[in-house]
Amino acid sequence: MTNFDSKKKIVENGSSEIFNNWNEKFGISKDEFIENLKWVCEDPANGRSTVTTKNDGLTREIAIDANHDARVRAENMSMSDEARKMFGQPYDESKCEAHIVKLRRVVNDFGHTEYYRIDNGKLFESVHFIAIGARDRV
């Protein structure tokens, strides 16, 4: 269903836009990405769906958990030199920390999707985050 082997090859041959972005902006290693990609691709897809009336929705996603300095660095890297001079924020490179977190995807009673960390069960409340699931391109 999710074709992990094909996605792994895309990452390994350097064609993965998601991995390349996460590696450049947050320092995520290829090994960390592939390990988490395997987990997300093993999604049983038996969660509540927002599209169908069946229990065929995805239940797993992976996302970046980054501290303030790492997020600011990534934002600055995404700007042109001109924009960075005008709008870039300071950060401490030595304090930048980021890693991938595994998330449980849940559709609540109001039809909204919520994400809970697998490691501690808490709601993943990052304001802006990019997550990928088993059906997404890498």
RONU-72463 format. One record per atom (N, C-alpha, C): residue number from 1; atom name; x, y, z. Coordinates in nm, 3 decimals. Example, Ala and Ser with C-alpha at 12.3 -4.5 7.8 and 13.67 -1.06 7.14 Angstrom:
<rs>
<i 1&at N&X 1.319&Y -0.569&Z 0.780>
<i 1&at CA&X 1.230&Y -0.450&Z 0.780>
<i 1&at C&X 1.320&Y -0.330&Z 0.780>
<i 2&at N&X 1.285&Y -0.225&Z 0.708>
<i 2&at CA&X 1.367&Y -0.106&Z 0.714>
<i 2&at C&X 1.290&Y 0.003&Z 0.787>
</rs>
This chain:
<rs>
<i 1&at N&X 0.082&Y -0.121&Z 0.000>
<i 1&at CA&X 0.000&Y 0.000&Z 0.000>
<i 1&at C&X 0.086&Y 0.126&Z 0.000>
<i 2&at N&X 0.190&Y 0.127&Z 0.080>
<i 2&at CA&X 0.263&Y 0.253&Z 0.097>
<i 2&at C&X 0.398&Y 0.252&Z 0.028>
<i 3&at N&X 0.443&Y 0.137&Z -0.018>
<i 3&at CA&X 0.562&Y 0.124&Z -0.100>
<i 3&at C&X 0.688&Y 0.180&Z -0.034>
<i 4&at N&X 0.720&Y 0.130&Z 0.086>
<i 4&at CA&X 0.838&Y 0.176&Z 0.159>
<i 4&at C&X 0.965&Y 0.159&Z 0.076>
<i 5&at N&X 0.980&Y 0.045&Z 0.011>
<i 5&at CA&X 1.104&Y 0.021&Z -0.063>
<i 5&at C&X 1.127&Y 0.126&Z -0.172>
<i 6&at N&X 1.022&Y 0.162&Z -0.242>
<i 6&at CA&X 1.034&Y 0.266&Z -0.346>
<i 6&at C&X 1.069&Y 0.401&Z -0.284>
<i 7&at N&X 1.005&Y 0.433&Z -0.172>
<i 7&at CA&X 1.033&Y 0.560&Z -0.105>
<i 7&at C&X 1.176&Y 0.563&Z -0.051>
<i 8&at N&X 1.222&Y 0.451&Z 0.002>
<i 8&at CA&X 1.359&Y 0.442&Z 0.052>
<i 8&at C&X 1.459&Y 0.467&Z -0.061>
<i 9&at N&X 1.434&Y 0.410&Z -0.179>
<i 9&at CA&X 1.522&Y 0.431&Z -0.294>
<i 9&at C&X 1.525&Y 0.578&Z -0.335>
<i 10&at N&X 1.412&Y 0.644&Z -0.328>
<i 10&at CA&X 1.405&Y 0.786&Z -0.362>
<i 10&at C&X 1.493&Y 0.867&Z -0.267>
<i 11&at N&X 1.486&Y 0.834&Z -0.138>
<i 11&at CA&X 1.569&Y 0.902&Z -0.038>
<i 11&at C&X 1.717&Y 0.872&Z -0.065>
<i 12&at N&X 1.748&Y 0.745&Z -0.085>
<i 12&at CA&X 1.888&Y 0.705&Z -0.102>
<i 12&at C&X 1.952&Y 0.763&Z -0.228>
<i 13&at N&X 1.873&Y 0.783&Z -0.334>
<i 13&at CA&X 1.934&Y 0.838&Z -0.456>
<i 13&at C&X 1.931&Y 0.991&Z -0.461>
<i 14&at N&X 1.887&Y 1.055&Z -0.351>
<i 14&at CA&X 1.892&Y 1.201&Z -0.341>
<i 14&at C&X 1.776&Y 1.274&Z -0.404>
<i 15&at N&X 1.669&Y 1.203&Z -0.441>
<i 15&at CA&X 1.555&Y 1.267&Z -0.509>
<i 15&at C&X 1.439&Y 1.303&Z -0.418>
<i 16&at N&X 1.454&Y 1.282&Z -0.288>
<i 16&at CA&X 1.344&Y 1.310&Z -0.196>
<i 16&at C&X 1.344&Y 1.457&Z -0.155>
<i 17&at N&X 1.241&Y 1.528&Z -0.197>
<i 17&at CA&X 1.231&Y 1.670&Z -0.161>
<i 17&at C&X 1.213&Y 1.688&Z -0.011>
<i 18&at N&X 1.133&Y 1.602&Z 0.052>
<i 18&at CA&X 1.110&Y 1.613&Z 0.196>
<i 18&at C&X 1.239&Y 1.587&Z 0.273>
<i 19&at N&X 1.305&Y 1.473&Z 0.245>
<i 19&at CA&X 1.429&Y 1.445&Z 0.317>
<i 19&at C&X 1.534&Y 1.552&Z 0.292>
<i 20&at N&X 1.553&Y 1.592&Z 0.168>
<i 20&at CA&X 1.655&Y 1.693&Z 0.138>
<i 20&at C&X 1.629&Y 1.823&Z 0.214>
<i 21&at N&X 1.502&Y 1.861&Z 0.224>
<i 21&at CA&X 1.466&Y 1.981&Z 0.299>
<i 21&at C&X 1.494&Y 1.962&Z 0.448>
<i 22&at N&X 1.449&Y 1.852&Z 0.504>
<i 22&at CA&X 1.468&Y 1.827&Z 0.647>
<i 22&at C&X 1.616&Y 1.815&Z 0.681>
<i 23&at N&X 1.694&Y 1.758&Z 0.590>
<i 23&at CA&X 1.837&Y 1.744&Z 0.613>
<i 23&at C&X 1.906&Y 1.880&Z 0.609>
<i 24&at N&X 1.874&Y 1.958&Z 0.508>
<i 24&at CA&X 1.937&Y 2.090&Z 0.493>
<i 24&at C&X 1.897&Y 2.186&Z 0.605>
<i 25&at N&X 1.769&Y 2.193&Z 0.634>
<i 25&at CA&X 1.719&Y 2.294&Z 0.727>
<i 25&at C&X 1.731&Y 2.253&Z 0.874>
<i 26&at N&X 1.722&Y 2.121&Z 0.902>
<i 26&at CA&X 1.719&Y 2.076&Z 1.041>
<i 26&at C&X 1.830&Y 1.975&Z 1.076>
<i 27&at N&X 1.907&Y 1.933&Z 0.978>
<i 27&at CA&X 2.016&Y 1.840&Z 1.006>
<i 27&at C&X 1.972&Y 1.697&Z 1.028>
<i 28&at N&X 1.854&Y 1.660&Z 0.981>
<i 28&at CA&X 1.805&Y 1.522&Z 0.996>
<i 28&at C&X 1.890&Y 1.430&Z 0.909>
<i 29&at N&X 1.942&Y 1.324&Z 0.969>
<i 29&at CA&X 2.027&Y 1.231&Z 0.894>
<i 29&at C&X 1.943&Y 1.138&Z 0.807>
<i 30&at N&X 2.005&Y 1.082&Z 0.707>
<i 30&at CA&X 1.938&Y 0.987&Z 0.618>
<i 30&at C&X 1.892&Y 0.865&Z 0.697>
<i 31&at N&X 1.976&Y 0.815&Z 0.788>
<i 31&at CA&X 1.939&Y 0.698&Z 0.868>
<i 31&at C&X 1.817&Y 0.726&Z 0.955>
<i 32&at N&X 1.815&Y 0.842&Z 1.022>
<i 32&at CA&X 1.700&Y 0.877&Z 1.105>
<i 32&at C&X 1.574&Y 0.888&Z 1.021>
<i 33&at N&X 1.585&Y 0.950&Z 0.904>
<i 33&at CA&X 1.469&Y 0.967&Z 0.818>
<i 33&at C&X 1.415&Y 0.832&Z 0.771>
<i 34&at N&X 1.504&Y 0.746&Z 0.723>
<i 34&at CA&X 1.461&Y 0.615&Z 0.670>
<i 34&at C&X 1.400&Y 0.529&Z 0.781>
<i 35&at N&X 1.460&Y 0.530&Z 0.898>
<i 35&at CA&X 1.406&Y 0.453&Z 1.011>
<i 35&at C&X 1.263&Y 0.495&Z 1.043>
<i 36&at N&X 1.239&Y 0.626&Z 1.047>
<i 36&at CA&X 1.105&Y 0.678&Z 1.077>
<i 36&at C&X 1.010&Y 0.662&Z 0.960>
<i 37&at N&X 1.062&Y 0.670&Z 0.838>
<i 37&at CA&X 0.980&Y 0.648&Z 0.719>
<i 37&at C&X 0.927&Y 0.504&Z 0.718>
<i 38&at N&X 1.010&Y 0.409&Z 0.756>
<i 38&at CA&X 0.967&Y 0.268&Z 0.763>
<i 38&at C&X 0.850&Y 0.255&Z 0.861>
<i 39&at N&X 0.864&Y 0.317&Z 0.978>
<i 39&at CA&X 0.757&Y 0.309&Z 1.078>
<i 39&at C&X 0.627&Y 0.369&Z 1.023>
<i 40&at N&X 0.635&Y 0.485&Z 0.961>
<i 40&at CA&X 0.514&Y 0.550&Z 0.912>
<i 40&at C&X 0.452&Y 0.470&Z 0.797>
<i 41&at N&X 0.534&Y 0.404&Z 0.717>
<i 41&at CA&X 0.481&Y 0.324&Z 0.606>
<i 41&at C&X 0.415&Y 0.195&Z 0.654>
<i 42&at N&X 0.440&Y 0.154&Z 0.777>
<i 42&at CA&X 0.375&Y 0.035&Z 0.835>
<i 42&at C&X 0.240&Y 0.069&Z 0.899>
<i 43&at N&X 0.189&Y 0.187&Z 0.871>
<i 43&at CA&X 0.060&Y 0.232&Z 0.925>
<i 43&at C&X -0.049&Y 0.130&Z 0.889>
<i 44&at N&X -0.124&Y 0.081&Z 0.988>
<i 44&at CA&X -0.233&Y -0.012&Z 0.957>
<i 44&at C&X -0.352&Y 0.054&Z 0.888>
<i 45&at N&X -0.356&Y 0.185&Z 0.884>
<i 45&at CA&X -0.464&Y 0.261&Z 0.818>
<i 45&at C&X -0.602&Y 0.212&Z 0.863>
<i 46&at N&X -0.620&Y 0.205&Z 0.994>
<i 46&at CA&X -0.749&Y 0.161&Z 1.048>
<i 46&at C&X -0.811&Y 0.266&Z 1.140>
<i 47&at N&X -0.773&Y 0.392&Z 1.120>
<i 47&at CA&X -0.826&Y 0.500&Z 1.201>
<i 47&at C&X -0.951&Y 0.561&Z 1.139>
<i 48&at N&X -1.014&Y 0.646&Z 1.215>
<i 48&at CA&X -1.134&Y 0.716&Z 1.166>
<i 48&at C&X -1.095&Y 0.807&Z 1.050>
<i 49&at N&X -1.167&Y 0.799&Z 0.944>
<i 49&at CA&X -1.139&Y 0.878&Z 0.825>
<i 49&at C&X -1.222&Y 1.006&Z 0.824>
<i 50&at N&X -1.165&Y 1.114&Z 0.775>
<i 50&at CA&X -1.240&Y 1.238&Z 0.757>
<i 50&at C&X -1.308&Y 1.242&Z 0.620>
<i 51&at N&X -1.278&Y 1.143&Z 0.536>
<i 51&at CA&X -1.331&Y 1.141&Z 0.399>
<i 51&at C&X -1.440&Y 1.036&Z 0.383>
<i 52&at N&X -1.415&Y 0.917&Z 0.434>
<i 52&at CA&X -1.513&Y 0.808&Z 0.419>
<i 52&at C&X -1.582&Y 0.784&Z 0.554>
<i 53&at N&X -1.679&Y 0.700&Z 0.552>
<i 53&at CA&X -1.746&Y 0.665&Z 0.678>
<i 53&at C&X -1.686&Y 0.538&Z 0.737>
<i 54&at N&X -1.578&Y 0.491&Z 0.679>
<i 54&at CA&X -1.513&Y 0.368&Z 0.724>
<i 54&at C&X -1.394&Y 0.400&Z 0.814>
<i 55&at N&X -1.344&Y 0.299&Z 0.880>
<i 55&at CA&X -1.221&Y 0.313&Z 0.958>
<i 55&at C&X -1.102&Y 0.275&Z 0.869>
<i 56&at N&X -1.074&Y 0.361&Z 0.773>
<i 56&at CA&X -0.962&Y 0.337&Z 0.681>
<i 56&at C&X -0.866&Y 0.456&Z 0.677>
<i 57&at N&X -0.871&Y 0.538&Z 0.780>
<i 57&at CA&X -0.785&Y 0.655&Z 0.786>
<i 57&at C&X -0.647&Y 0.623&Z 0.840>
<i 58&at N&X -0.551&Y 0.705&Z 0.805>
<i 58&at CA&X -0.415&Y 0.688&Z 0.854>
<i 58&at C&X -0.409&Y 0.714&Z 1.004>
<i 59&at N&X -0.317&Y 0.646&Z 1.071>
<i 59&at CA&X -0.302&Y 0.661&Z 1.216>
<i 59&at C&X -0.162&Y 0.706&Z 1.256>
<i 60&at N&X -0.071&Y 0.717&Z 1.159>
<i 60&at CA&X 0.068&Y 0.752&Z 1.190>
<i 60&at C&X 0.116&Y 0.865&Z 1.102>
<i 61&at N&X 0.198&Y 0.950&Z 1.161>
<i 61&at CA&X 0.268&Y 1.054&Z 1.086>
<i 61&at C&X 0.401&Y 1.076&Z 1.154>
<i 62&at N&X 0.494&Y 1.135&Z 1.081>
<i 62&at CA&X 0.620&Y 1.178&Z 1.141>
<i 62&at C&X 0.634&Y 1.328&Z 1.113>
<i 63&at N&X 0.699&Y 1.396&Z 1.207>
<i 63&at CA&X 0.716&Y 1.541&Z 1.195>
<i 63&at C&X 0.849&Y 1.581&Z 1.258>
<i 64&at N&X 0.887&Y 1.704&Z 1.235>
<i 64&at CA&X 1.007&Y 1.760&Z 1.296>
<i 64&at C&X 0.969&Y 1.824&Z 1.429>
<i 65&at N&X 1.045&Y 1.791&Z 1.532>
<i 65&at CA&X 1.034&Y 1.859&Z 1.661>
<i 65&at C&X 1.162&Y 1.939&Z 1.674>
<i 66&at N&X 1.151&Y 2.070&Z 1.664>
<i 66&at CA&X 1.269&Y 2.158&Z 1.665>
<i 66&at C&X 1.253&Y 2.264&Z 1.772>
<i 67&at N&X 1.364&Y 2.299&Z 1.835>
<i 67&at CA&X 1.358&Y 2.406&Z 1.933>
<i 67&at C&X 1.356&Y 2.542&Z 1.861>
<i 68&at N&X 1.343&Y 2.649&Z 1.938>
<i 68&at CA&X 1.328&Y 2.783&Z 1.882>
<i 68&at C&X 1.444&Y 2.819&Z 1.788>
<i 69&at N&X 1.567&Y 2.796&Z 1.832>
<i 69&at CA&X 1.682&Y 2.834&Z 1.749>
<i 69&at C&X 1.683&Y 2.758&Z 1.617>
<i 70&at N&X 1.650&Y 2.630&Z 1.619>
<i 70&at CA&X 1.648&Y 2.550&Z 1.496>
<i 70&at C&X 1.537&Y 2.597&Z 1.402>
<i 71&at N&X 1.422&Y 2.634&Z 1.457>
<i 71&at CA&X 1.313&Y 2.685&Z 1.372>
<i 71&at C&X 1.351&Y 2.818&Z 1.308>
<i 72&at N&X 1.414&Y 2.906&Z 1.386>
<i 72&at CA&X 1.456&Y 3.036&Z 1.334>
<i 72&at C&X 1.560&Y 3.016&Z 1.224>
<i 73&at N&X 1.657&Y 2.927&Z 1.248>
<i 73&at CA&X 1.759&Y 2.900&Z 1.146>
<i 73&at C&X 1.693&Y 2.852&Z 1.017>
<i 74&at N&X 1.598&Y 2.758&Z 1.028>
<i 74&at CA&X 1.529&Y 2.706&Z 0.910>
<i 74&at C&X 1.452&Y 2.816&Z 0.838>
<i 75&at N&X 1.386&Y 2.904&Z 0.913>
<i 75&at CA&X 1.313&Y 3.015&Z 0.851>
<i 75&at C&X 1.410&Y 3.107&Z 0.779>
<i 76&at N&X 1.522&Y 3.140&Z 0.842>
<i 76&at CA&X 1.622&Y 3.226&Z 0.779>
<i 76&at C&X 1.677&Y 3.163&Z 0.651>
<i 77&at N&X 1.702&Y 3.032&Z 0.655>
<i 77&at CA&X 1.755&Y 2.962&Z 0.537>
<i 77&at C&X 1.655&Y 2.964&Z 0.421>
<i 78&at N&X 1.527&Y 2.975&Z 0.452>
<i 78&at CA&X 1.424&Y 2.974&Z 0.350>
<i 78&at C&X 1.407&Y 3.110&Z 0.282>
<i 79&at N&X 1.469&Y 3.212&Z 0.337>
<i 79&at CA&X 1.456&Y 3.348&Z 0.283>
<i 79&at C&X 1.569&Y 3.379&Z 0.184>
<i 80&at N&X 1.539&Y 3.471&Z 0.094>
<i 80&at CA&X 1.644&Y 3.523&Z 0.006>
<i 80&at C&X 1.741&Y 3.605&Z 0.091>
<i 81&at N&X 1.859&Y 3.632&Z 0.039>
<i 81&at CA&X 1.957&Y 3.713&Z 0.113>
<i 81&at C&X 1.898&Y 3.849&Z 0.149>
<i 82&at N&X 1.828&Y 3.908&Z 0.055>
<i 82&at CA&X 1.767&Y 4.039&Z 0.077>
<i 82&at C&X 1.664&Y 4.034&Z 0.191>
<i 83&at N&X 1.576&Y 3.935&Z 0.186>
<i 83&at CA&X 1.473&Y 3.921&Z 0.289>
<i 83&at C&X 1.536&Y 3.890&Z 0.424>
<i 84&at N&X 1.640&Y 3.807&Z 0.423>
<i 84&at CA&X 1.707&Y 3.771&Z 0.549>
<i 84&at C&X 1.767&Y 3.895&Z 0.616>
<i 85&at N&X 1.822&Y 3.986&Z 0.535>
<i 85&at CA&X 1.880&Y 4.109&Z 0.591>
<i 85&at C&X 1.772&Y 4.195&Z 0.657>
<i 86&at N&X 1.652&Y 4.196&Z 0.597>
<i 86&at CA&X 1.544&Y 4.280&Z 0.649>
<i 86&at C&X 1.464&Y 4.211&Z 0.760>
<i 87&at N&X 1.437&Y 4.082&Z 0.745>
<i 87&at CA&X 1.343&Y 4.014&Z 0.833>
<i 87&at C&X 1.401&Y 3.898&Z 0.913>
<i 88&at N&X 1.523&Y 3.860&Z 0.884>
<i 88&at CA&X 1.584&Y 3.747&Z 0.953>
<i 88&at C&X 1.599&Y 3.772&Z 1.101>
<i 89&at N&X 1.582&Y 3.667&Z 1.178>
<i 89&at CA&X 1.591&Y 3.676&Z 1.323>
<i 89&at C&X 1.722&Y 3.612&Z 1.370>
<i 90&at N&X 1.777&Y 3.660&Z 1.480>
<i 90&at CA&X 1.900&Y 3.600&Z 1.532>
<i 90&at C&X 1.872&Y 3.464&Z 1.598>
<i 91&at N&X 1.972&Y 3.377&Z 1.594>
<i 91&at CA&X 1.963&Y 3.247&Z 1.660>
<i 91&at C&X 2.104&Y 3.204&Z 1.697>
<i 92&at N&X 2.113&Y 3.110&Z 1.787>
<i 92&at CA&X 2.240&Y 3.056&Z 1.832>
<i 92&at C&X 2.259&Y 2.918&Z 1.770>
<i 93&at N&X 2.349&Y 2.909&Z 1.675>
<i 93&at CA&X 2.373&Y 2.782&Z 1.603>
<i 93&at C&X 2.404&Y 2.668&Z 1.700>
<i 94&at N&X 2.476&Y 2.698&Z 1.807>
<i 94&at CA&X 2.515&Y 2.593&Z 1.902>
<i 94&at C&X 2.396&Y 2.538&Z 1.982>
<i 95&at N&X 2.284&Y 2.609&Z 1.978>
<i 95&at CA&X 2.166&Y 2.565&Z 2.053>
<i 95&at C&X 2.059&Y 2.500&Z 1.964>
<i 96&at N&X 2.084&Y 2.493&Z 1.834>
<i 96&at CA&X 1.986&Y 2.435&Z 1.741>
<i 96&at C&X 1.976&Y 2.284&Z 1.763>
<i 97&at N&X 1.853&Y 2.239&Z 1.789>
<i 97&at CA&X 1.826&Y 2.096&Z 1.808>
<i 97&at C&X 1.697&Y 2.061&Z 1.736>
<i 98&at N&X 1.702&Y 1.951&Z 1.660>
<i 98&at CA&X 1.583&Y 1.905&Z 1.590>
<i 98&at C&X 1.594&Y 1.754&Z 1.569>
<i 99&at N&X 1.480&Y 1.689&Z 1.573>
<i 99&at CA&X 1.475&Y 1.546&Z 1.545>
<i 99&at C&X 1.333&Y 1.511&Z 1.498>
<i 100&at N&X 1.319&Y 1.392&Z 1.448>
<i 100&at CA&X 1.189&Y 1.345&Z 1.402>
<i 100&at C&X 1.113&Y 1.286&Z 1.519>
<i 101&at N&X 0.984&Y 1.315&Z 1.526>
<i 101&at CA&X 0.897&Y 1.253&Z 1.625>
<i 101&at C&X 0.789&Y 1.172&Z 1.553>
<i 102&at N&X 0.754&Y 1.062&Z 1.617>
<i 102&at CA&X 0.646&Y 0.977&Z 1.567>
<i 102&at C&X 0.516&Y 1.025&Z 1.631>
<i 103&at N&X 0.413&Y 1.037&Z 1.548>
<i 103&at CA&X 0.285&Y 1.089&Z 1.595>
<i 103&at C&X 0.172&Y 0.992&Z 1.566>
<i 104&at N&X 0.078&Y 0.986&Z 1.660>
<i 104&at CA&X -0.046&Y 0.911&Z 1.640>
<i 104&at C&X -0.149&Y 1.012&Z 1.591>
<i 105&at N&X -0.208&Y 0.983&Z 1.478>
<i 105&at CA&X -0.306&Y 1.072&Z 1.414>
<i 105&at C&X -0.445&Y 1.028&Z 1.456>
<i 106&at N&X -0.524&Y 1.122&Z 1.512>
<i 106&at CA&X -0.658&Y 1.090&Z 1.563>
<i 106&at C&X -0.756&Y 1.195&Z 1.512>
<i 107&at N&X -0.868&Y 1.149&Z 1.462>
<i 107&at CA&X -0.977&Y 1.239&Z 1.425>
<i 107&at C&X -1.070&Y 1.245&Z 1.546>
<i 108&at N&X -1.087&Y 1.365&Z 1.603>
<i 108&at CA&X -1.168&Y 1.378&Z 1.724>
<i 108&at C&X -1.318&Y 1.378&Z 1.690>
<i 109&at N&X -1.401&Y 1.391&Z 1.792>
<i 109&at CA&X -1.547&Y 1.385&Z 1.775>
<i 109&at C&X -1.602&Y 1.499&Z 1.690>
<i 110&at N&X -1.524&Y 1.605&Z 1.673>
<i 110&at CA&X -1.567&Y 1.721&Z 1.593>
<i 110&at C&X -1.516&Y 1.714&Z 1.450>
<i 111&at N&X -1.447&Y 1.604&Z 1.416>
<i 111&at CA&X -1.395&Y 1.586&Z 1.281>
<i 111&at C&X -1.261&Y 1.654&Z 1.256>
<i 112&at N&X -1.198&Y 1.701&Z 1.362>
<i 112&at CA&X -1.067&Y 1.766&Z 1.348>
<i 112&at C&X -0.956&Y 1.665&Z 1.377>
<i 113&at N&X -0.848&Y 1.678&Z 1.304>
<i 113&at CA&X -0.734&Y 1.587&Z 1.323>
<i 113&at C&X -0.642&Y 1.641&Z 1.431>
<i 114&at N&X -0.604&Y 1.552&Z 1.522>
<i 114&at CA&X -0.510&Y 1.586&Z 1.629>
<i 114&at C&X -0.394&Y 1.488&Z 1.621>
<i 115&at N&X -0.279&Y 1.533&Z 1.669>
<i 115&at CA&X -0.159&Y 1.451&Z 1.664>
<i 115&at C&X -0.103&Y 1.436&Z 1.805>
<i 116&at N&X -0.076&Y 1.312&Z 1.844>
<i 116&at CA&X -0.023&Y 1.283&Z 1.978>
<i 116&at C&X 0.113&Y 1.214&Z 1.963>
<i 117&at N&X 0.208&Y 1.259&Z 2.043>
<i 117&at CA&X 0.342&Y 1.201&Z 2.039>
<i 117&at C&X 0.338&Y 1.056&Z 2.087>
<i 118&at N&X 0.405&Y 0.969&Z 2.015>
<i 118&at CA&X 0.414&Y 0.829&Z 2.053>
<i 118&at C&X 0.500&Y 0.814&Z 2.179>
<i 119&at N&X 0.604&Y 0.895&Z 2.191>
<i 119&at CA&X 0.699&Y 0.878&Z 2.302>
<i 119&at C&X 0.641&Y 0.916&Z 2.438>
<i 120&at N&X 0.547&Y 1.012&Z 2.443>
<i 120&at CA&X 0.494&Y 1.053&Z 2.573>
<i 120&at C&X 0.342&Y 1.066&Z 2.577>
<i 121&at N&X 0.273&Y 1.044&Z 2.466>
<i 121&at CA&X 0.128&Y 1.048&Z 2.462>
<i 121&at C&X 0.067&Y 1.187&Z 2.462>
<i 122&at N&X 0.152&Y 1.291&Z 2.467>
<i 122&at CA&X 0.100&Y 1.428&Z 2.474>
<i 122&at C&X 0.065&Y 1.482&Z 2.336>
<i 123&at N&X -0.031&Y 1.573&Z 2.335>
<i 123&at CA&X -0.071&Y 1.641&Z 2.213>
<i 123&at C&X 0.049&Y 1.713&Z 2.154>
<i 124&at N&X 0.074&Y 1.695&Z 2.027>
<i 124&at CA&X 0.184&Y 1.763&Z 1.960>
<i 124&at C&X 0.132&Y 1.900&Z 1.919>
<i 125&at N&X 0.177&Y 2.002&Z 1.990>
<i 125&at CA&X 0.119&Y 2.134&Z 1.975>
<i 125&at C&X 0.206&Y 2.233&Z 1.901>
<i 126&at N&X 0.295&Y 2.184&Z 1.820>
<i 126&at CA&X 0.377&Y 2.275&Z 1.742>
<i 126&at C&X 0.284&Y 2.359&Z 1.654>
<i 127&at N&X 0.305&Y 2.489&Z 1.654>
<i 127&at CA&X 0.216&Y 2.579&Z 1.579>
<i 127&at C&X 0.224&Y 2.550&Z 1.429>
<i 128&at N&X 0.343&Y 2.543&Z 1.379>
<i 128&at CA&X 0.363&Y 2.515&Z 1.236>
<i 128&at C&X 0.452&Y 2.393&Z 1.225>
<i 129&at N&X 0.403&Y 2.289&Z 1.165>
<i 129&at CA&X 0.489&Y 2.175&Z 1.145>
<i 129&at C&X 0.451&Y 2.105&Z 1.016>
<i 130&at N&X 0.550&Y 2.040&Z 0.960>
<i 130&at CA&X 0.529&Y 1.961&Z 0.839>
<i 130&at C&X 0.535&Y 1.816&Z 0.882>
<i 131&at N&X 0.431&Y 1.743&Z 0.852>
<i 131&at CA&X 0.425&Y 1.601&Z 0.884>
<i 131&at C&X 0.402&Y 1.523&Z 0.756>
<i 132&at N&X 0.449&Y 1.400&Z 0.755>
<i 132&at CA&X 0.419&Y 1.314&Z 0.640>
<i 132&at C&X 0.361&Y 1.183&Z 0.690>
<i 133&at N&X 0.270&Y 1.132&Z 0.610>
<i 133&at CA&X 0.206&Y 1.005&Z 0.639>
<i 133&at C&X 0.240&Y 0.905&Z 0.529>
<i 134&at N&X 0.188&Y 0.785&Z 0.544>
<i 134&at CA&X 0.219&Y 0.675&Z 0.454>
<i 134&at C&X 0.179&Y 0.701&Z 0.308>
<i 135&at N&X 0.080&Y 0.782&Z 0.287>
<i 135&at CA&X 0.032&Y 0.805&Z 0.149>
<i 135&at C&X 0.097&Y 0.927&Z 0.084>
<i 136&at N&X 0.183&Y 0.996&Z 0.156>
<i 136&at CA&X 0.248&Y 1.117&Z 0.101>
<i 136&at C&X 0.372&Y 1.081&Z 0.020>
<i 137&at N&X 0.401&Y 1.168&Z -0.074>
<i 137&at CA&X 0.527&Y 1.157&Z -0.147>
<i 137&at C&X 0.641&Y 1.200&Z -0.057>
<i 138&at N&X 0.757&Y 1.142&Z -0.083>
<i 138&at CA&X 0.874&Y 1.184&Z -0.006>
<i 138&at C&X 0.959&Y 1.276&Z -0.093>
</rs>
